[in-house]
Amino acid sequence: MAKAGSVLRLVRSLMRAGRAQQKLVSSIAAAQRKPAKRSLPIGQKTRPDRAKMLEIRQNDRPDVTPAPGKWAAGQFAYSQQLPENHRFRLNYWLYIPDHTPVAVERHGWPLIMMLHGCHQSATQFAKGTRMNHVAEGKGYAILYPQQSLGIQTHRCWRWYSPTVQEGGGEAGALIALIEMICAQHPIDRRRVFVAGLSAGAGMAAILALNHPALFAAVGLHAGPVFGTGRNAVDGLRVMRHGSAPGHDSAIDQVLKRHAARSPMTESGTFPILPAILIHGEDDQAVHPVNQDQLERQWLRINNMPTRGTGQHVTRKPAGRGGKRNAYEIRDYLIGNKPMLRVVRIAGLGHAWSGGDASERFHAHPGPDSSLMMASFFGKHRR
């Protein structure tokens, strides 16, 4: 009797398994008959042999703030190997505003490359800075490259690497990406800008100083002083304490490299390179002394006096209800045009001022750094 019961239980178990298997087969067959819905979430990688960018909706992912323009994702395969024998692929996102001003119809879109900081993705940076919305009002195309985790595990752009500081590594890939975007889209080559936060600011400085004829201006938010790091540990020291007097010699090296690269028919003098430097007084990650040293470096690169003539200081009080921190703007002018703008913000830590505070490294109280940078860029063209 016990044996018969065991046989009966076995038969029932096999029947249940058969029904489950039939159900699974039916569901697979139904899925094969039904056309697959092709969703293109932000962050999906394109095939290397596919040149066309993937157009996506900004609300496909919660970490991107919707804006009315075109939002597209792509992947750029850099043809040269990095020193570590890595083949470098850059995921990137491009925003094209919905509104097309008359100047854009004539000359093309001005372009801002936005470089995120460590522990950030490109789309988080887009949301945190709200730069797409500023671009819509000001008429800029915005390019957001993303550092590869295979190159740096915290997504830090390696501004502290001597190879990168001289224009190699990721710096070369980013320049090649800009050239590709300019070739594929109607971009005004006289108005190409680069901006970044923290490690992204460090990389933005490297790009501009190695390619001054490409960029009309640069924006550095909470950036480290240029050219004094030699490795990641050294980079941390620079972030916390700034540089020894070596930051002057770093600019001397830039000037020498530029003179060596310039054709014999050129004077070899470094082009004027406008910059806006923004920093929080309470930044504990990148000490404000870095801004002081960047200020000195940019005055040196532009051959401008450190004090006296051509300097204008504006101080703004805090806004009501904590909506805006107090801040100071120090402009160094050539004629009536600011060539170097230094903004120091009270009460701001290591964060993008006036951003979306739901994202790390962004603070809600103003002033609005995105608007300040876009407005400063609007005064310059190469």
C-alpha positions as CSV (number, residue, x, y, z in Angstrom):
1,M,0.0,0.0,0.0
2,A,2.8,2.4,0.9
3,K,4.5,1.5,-2.4
4,A,1.4,2.3,-4.3
5,G,1.1,5.7,-2.5
6,S,4.7,6.6,-3.4
7,V,4.0,5.8,-7.1
8,L,0.9,7.9,-7.0
9,R,2.8,10.9,-5.6
10,L,5.5,10.5,-8.2
11,V,2.9,10.5,-11.0
12,R,1.3,13.7,-9.6
13,S,4.7,15.4,-9.3
14,L,5.5,14.5,-12.9
15,M,2.1,15.8,-14.1
16,R,2.7,19.1,-12.3
17,A,6.2,19.5,-13.8
18,G,4.7,18.7,-17.2
19,R,2.1,21.4,-16.9
20,A,4.7,24.0,-15.7
21,Q,7.0,23.1,-18.6
22,Q,4.1,23.5,-21.1
23,K,3.2,26.9,-19.6
24,L,6.8,28.0,-19.9
25,V,7.0,26.9,-23.5
26,S,3.7,28.6,-24.3
27,S,4.9,31.9,-22.8
28,I,8.2,31.8,-24.7
29,A,6.4,31.1,-27.9
30,A,4.0,34.0,-27.3
31,A,6.9,36.3,-26.6
32,Q,8.6,35.2,-29.9
33,R,5.4,35.9,-31.8
34,K,5.0,39.4,-30.2
35,P,7.4,42.1,-31.6
36,A,9.9,43.1,-28.9
37,K,9.4,46.6,-27.5
38,R,12.7,48.4,-28.0
39,S,13.2,50.5,-25.0
40,L,16.4,52.6,-25.0
41,P,17.2,53.5,-21.4
42,I,19.8,56.0,-20.7
43,G,23.1,54.2,-20.1
44,Q,22.5,51.5,-22.8
45,K,25.6,51.1,-24.8
46,T,25.5,51.4,-28.6
47,R,27.4,49.0,-30.7
48,P,30.9,50.3,-31.7
49,D,30.0,50.0,-35.4
50,R,26.9,52.0,-35.1
51,A,27.5,55.7,-35.7
52,K,23.9,56.9,-35.2
53,M,23.1,58.1,-31.7
54,L,20.1,56.7,-29.9
55,E,17.3,59.2,-29.3
56,I,15.8,58.7,-25.9
57,R,13.2,60.3,-23.7
58,Q,14.6,62.1,-20.7
59,N,12.0,60.6,-18.3
60,D,13.0,57.0,-19.2
61,R,15.2,57.2,-16.1
62,P,14.5,59.1,-12.9
63,D,18.0,60.5,-12.7
64,V,17.5,62.9,-15.6
65,T,15.3,66.0,-15.3
66,P,13.0,66.4,-18.4
67,A,13.6,69.3,-20.7
68,P,11.8,69.9,-24.1
69,G,14.8,69.4,-26.4
70,K,16.4,66.3,-28.0
71,W,18.3,64.0,-25.6
72,A,20.4,61.3,-27.2
73,A,22.9,58.7,-26.0
74,G,25.9,57.2,-27.7
75,Q,29.2,55.5,-27.3
76,F,32.5,56.7,-28.6
77,A,35.4,54.2,-29.3
78,Y,38.7,56.0,-29.0
79,S,41.1,54.6,-31.7
80,Q,44.2,54.9,-29.6
81,Q,45.2,52.8,-26.6
82,L,45.7,54.3,-23.2
83,P,49.1,53.8,-21.5
84,E,47.6,50.9,-19.5
85,N,46.8,49.1,-22.8
86,H,43.1,49.7,-22.3
87,R,40.8,50.3,-25.3
88,F,38.9,53.4,-24.2
89,R,35.1,53.7,-24.8
90,L,33.2,56.7,-23.7
91,N,29.5,56.6,-23.1
92,Y,28.1,60.1,-23.6
93,W,24.9,62.1,-23.8
94,L,24.0,65.1,-25.9
95,Y,21.3,67.6,-25.4
96,I,20.1,69.8,-28.3
97,P,17.6,72.5,-27.3
98,D,14.1,72.6,-28.7
99,H,14.2,76.3,-29.4
100,T,16.6,77.4,-32.2
101,P,17.7,81.1,-32.1
102,V,18.5,83.0,-35.3
103,A,22.2,83.0,-34.4
104,V,22.2,79.2,-34.2
105,E,20.5,79.0,-37.6
106,R,23.3,81.1,-39.1
107,H,26.4,79.7,-37.2
108,G,25.4,76.5,-35.5
109,W,25.0,75.6,-31.8
110,P,27.5,76.7,-29.3
111,L,28.7,73.6,-27.4
112,I,29.5,73.1,-23.7
113,M,31.2,69.9,-22.7
114,M,30.2,69.1,-19.0
115,L,32.6,66.9,-17.0
116,H,31.2,65.2,-13.9
117,G,33.1,64.7,-10.7
118,C,34.0,61.4,-8.9
119,H,31.2,59.1,-7.7
120,Q,28.9,60.6,-10.3
121,S,27.5,59.5,-13.6
122,A,27.0,61.8,-16.6
123,T,23.2,61.7,-16.2
124,Q,23.3,62.4,-12.5
125,F,25.5,65.5,-13.4
126,A,23.0,66.5,-16.0
127,K,20.2,66.4,-13.4
128,G,22.2,67.9,-10.6
129,T,23.4,70.9,-12.5
130,R,20.1,71.5,-14.4
131,M,22.3,72.6,-17.3
132,N,19.8,71.3,-19.9
133,H,17.2,73.8,-18.8
134,V,19.8,76.6,-18.9
135,A,20.8,75.4,-22.3
136,E,17.2,75.6,-23.5
137,G,17.0,79.3,-22.5
138,K,20.5,80.3,-23.6
139,G,20.7,78.2,-26.8
140,Y,23.6,75.8,-26.1
141,A,24.1,72.2,-27.0
142,I,25.4,70.3,-24.0
143,L,27.7,67.2,-24.2
144,Y,28.1,64.9,-21.2
145,P,30.9,62.3,-21.4
146,Q,31.1,59.7,-18.7
147,Q,34.4,58.3,-17.3
148,S,34.7,54.5,-17.6
149,L,34.7,52.4,-14.5
150,G,37.3,50.2,-16.2
151,I,39.7,53.2,-16.2
152,Q,38.9,54.6,-12.8
153,T,36.8,52.7,-10.2
154,H,35.2,55.8,-8.8
155,R,34.6,57.4,-12.2
156,C,37.2,60.1,-11.5
157,W,38.8,61.8,-14.4
158,R,42.5,61.3,-13.8
159,W,43.6,65.0,-13.6
160,Y,46.5,63.9,-11.4
161,S,48.2,61.8,-14.1
162,P,51.2,63.4,-15.8
163,T,50.3,61.7,-19.0
164,V,46.8,63.2,-18.9
165,Q,48.1,66.6,-17.9
166,E,50.1,66.7,-21.1
167,G,47.0,65.9,-23.2
168,G,47.2,62.1,-23.3
169,G,45.0,59.3,-22.0
170,E,41.3,60.4,-21.4
171,A,42.2,63.9,-22.4
172,G,43.0,62.8,-25.9
173,A,39.8,60.8,-26.1
174,L,37.7,63.8,-24.9
175,I,39.2,66.0,-27.6
176,A,38.5,63.4,-30.2
177,L,34.9,63.1,-29.0
178,I,34.4,66.9,-29.4
179,E,35.8,66.7,-32.9
180,M,33.3,63.9,-33.8
181,I,30.3,65.8,-32.3
182,C,31.4,68.9,-34.3
183,A,31.6,66.9,-37.5
184,Q,28.2,65.2,-36.9
185,H,26.2,68.2,-35.8
186,P,25.9,71.9,-36.7
187,I,28.2,73.3,-34.0
188,D,29.7,76.8,-34.0
189,R,33.4,76.0,-33.8
190,R,34.1,79.5,-32.5
191,R,32.0,78.8,-29.4
192,V,33.1,75.5,-27.9
193,F,33.4,75.5,-24.1
194,V,34.3,73.1,-21.4
195,A,33.2,73.0,-17.7
196,G,33.5,70.6,-14.8
197,L,33.1,69.9,-11.1
198,S,35.9,68.7,-8.9
199,A,37.8,66.0,-10.8
200,G,35.8,67.1,-13.9
201,A,37.1,70.7,-13.3
202,G,40.6,69.3,-13.1
203,M,40.1,67.6,-16.5
204,A,38.5,70.7,-18.0
205,A,41.5,72.8,-17.2
206,I,43.8,70.2,-18.8
207,L,41.7,70.2,-22.0
208,A,41.7,73.9,-22.2
209,L,45.4,74.4,-21.5
210,N,46.4,71.8,-24.0
211,H,44.0,73.0,-26.7
212,P,43.6,76.7,-26.2
213,A,42.7,77.3,-29.8
214,L,39.7,74.9,-29.5
215,F,38.0,76.4,-26.5
216,A,36.5,79.9,-26.2
217,A,36.4,79.7,-22.4
218,V,36.5,77.3,-19.5
219,G,34.5,76.9,-16.3
220,L,36.0,75.3,-13.2
221,H,33.8,74.5,-10.2
222,A,35.6,73.3,-7.0
223,G,38.6,72.4,-9.1
224,P,42.1,71.4,-8.0
225,V,45.1,73.5,-9.0
226,F,46.5,72.4,-12.3
227,G,49.6,70.3,-13.0
228,T,51.0,69.5,-9.5
229,G,49.8,66.0,-8.9
230,R,51.7,62.9,-10.0
231,N,49.4,60.1,-8.9
232,A,46.1,59.5,-7.0
233,V,47.7,59.8,-3.5
234,D,49.4,63.0,-4.6
235,G,46.1,64.2,-6.0
236,L,44.5,63.8,-2.6
237,R,47.2,65.9,-1.0
238,V,46.7,68.7,-3.6
239,M,42.9,68.6,-3.0
240,R,43.4,69.1,0.8
241,H,46.3,71.5,0.9
242,G,46.8,72.9,-2.6
243,S,50.2,73.0,-4.2
244,A,53.6,74.0,-3.2
245,P,55.1,76.8,-5.4
246,G,55.2,74.3,-8.3
247,H,51.9,75.6,-9.7
248,D,53.8,78.4,-11.4
249,S,56.3,76.0,-13.0
250,A,53.3,73.9,-14.2
251,I,52.1,76.9,-16.3
252,D,55.6,77.5,-17.5
253,Q,55.6,74.0,-18.9
254,V,52.3,74.6,-20.6
255,L,53.6,77.7,-22.3
256,K,56.8,75.9,-23.4
257,R,54.8,73.0,-24.9
258,H,52.5,75.4,-26.7
259,A,55.5,77.3,-28.2
260,A,57.1,74.1,-29.3
261,R,53.8,72.9,-31.0
262,S,53.1,76.2,-32.8
263,P,54.1,76.4,-36.4
264,M,57.1,78.6,-37.3
265,T,54.7,81.0,-39.0
266,E,53.0,81.8,-35.7
267,S,54.3,83.9,-32.9
268,G,54.1,81.0,-30.4
269,T,52.2,83.2,-27.9
270,F,49.5,81.5,-25.9
271,P,46.0,82.6,-26.9
272,I,43.8,84.5,-24.3
273,L,41.9,81.8,-22.5
274,P,38.9,83.2,-20.5
275,A,37.9,81.3,-17.4
276,I,35.3,81.4,-14.6
277,L,36.4,79.8,-11.3
278,I,33.7,78.9,-8.7
279,H,34.4,77.6,-5.2
280,G,32.6,77.2,-1.9
281,E,34.2,78.7,1.2
282,D,33.3,75.6,3.2
283,D,34.6,73.0,0.7
284,Q,36.3,70.3,2.8
285,A,37.1,68.0,-0.2
286,V,38.9,70.5,-2.4
287,H,40.3,73.2,-0.1
288,P,39.6,76.8,-1.4
289,V,43.3,77.4,-1.5
290,N,43.1,75.6,-4.8
291,Q,40.9,78.3,-6.2
292,D,43.5,80.9,-5.1
293,Q,46.2,79.1,-6.9
294,L,44.1,78.5,-10.0
295,E,43.4,82.2,-10.1
296,R,47.1,82.9,-10.1
297,Q,47.7,80.3,-12.8
298,W,45.0,81.8,-15.1
299,L,46.3,85.3,-14.6
300,R,49.8,84.0,-15.6
301,I,48.5,82.1,-18.6
302,N,46.7,85.2,-19.8
303,N,49.6,87.5,-19.0
304,M,47.5,89.7,-16.7
305,P,48.5,91.5,-13.5
306,T,47.5,89.9,-10.2
307,R,46.3,93.1,-8.6
308,G,45.4,96.7,-9.5
309,T,44.2,97.9,-12.8
310,G,41.5,95.9,-14.7
311,Q,40.0,94.4,-11.5
312,H,36.4,94.8,-10.4
313,V,34.8,93.3,-7.2
314,T,31.1,92.7,-6.7
315,R,29.6,91.4,-3.4
316,K,26.1,89.9,-3.1
317,P,24.4,89.4,0.2
318,A,22.6,86.2,1.2
319,G,19.0,85.9,-0.1
320,R,15.9,85.6,2.1
321,G,14.9,82.2,3.4
322,G,18.2,80.6,2.6
323,K,17.5,80.6,-1.1
324,R,20.9,82.1,-1.9
325,N,24.2,82.2,-0.2
326,A,26.3,85.4,0.0
327,Y,29.0,85.5,-2.6
328,E,31.8,87.6,-4.1
329,I,32.7,88.0,-7.8
330,R,36.1,89.2,-8.7
331,D,36.5,90.1,-12.3
332,Y,39.8,90.7,-14.2
333,L,39.0,92.8,-17.2
334,I,40.5,93.5,-20.6
335,G,38.7,96.6,-21.7
336,N,35.1,96.0,-20.4
337,K,35.2,92.3,-20.9
338,P,35.8,89.9,-18.0
339,M,38.6,87.5,-19.0
340,L,38.9,85.9,-15.5
341,R,35.9,85.7,-13.2
342,V,36.5,84.3,-9.6
343,V,33.4,83.5,-7.6
344,R,33.7,82.6,-3.9
345,I,30.5,81.4,-2.2
346,A,29.9,81.6,1.5
347,G,28.4,78.5,3.2
348,L,28.9,76.2,0.2
349,G,30.7,72.9,0.7
350,H,31.9,70.5,-2.1
351,A,28.8,70.9,-4.3
352,W,27.5,72.6,-7.4
353,S,25.8,75.8,-6.3
354,G,22.1,76.2,-7.2
355,G,21.7,72.6,-8.3
356,D,19.3,69.8,-7.5
357,A,20.1,68.7,-4.0
358,S,18.6,65.3,-4.5
359,E,21.8,64.4,-6.3
360,R,25.1,64.1,-4.4
361,F,27.5,67.0,-4.7
362,H,24.8,69.5,-5.6
363,A,23.4,72.2,-3.3
364,H,20.0,73.9,-3.7
365,P,20.8,77.4,-2.5
366,G,22.1,79.8,-5.1
367,P,23.8,81.5,-6.8
368,D,23.0,79.3,-9.9
369,S,26.4,78.1,-11.1
370,S,25.0,76.7,-14.4
371,L,23.5,80.1,-15.2
372,M,26.7,82.0,-14.2
373,M,28.8,79.8,-16.4
374,A,26.5,80.0,-19.4
375,S,26.3,83.8,-19.1
376,F,30.0,84.1,-18.8
377,F,30.5,81.8,-21.9
378,G,28.1,84.0,-23.8
379,K,30.6,86.9,-23.6
380,H,33.3,84.9,-25.5
381,R,34.1,83.3,-28.8
382,R,37.3,82.0,-30.2
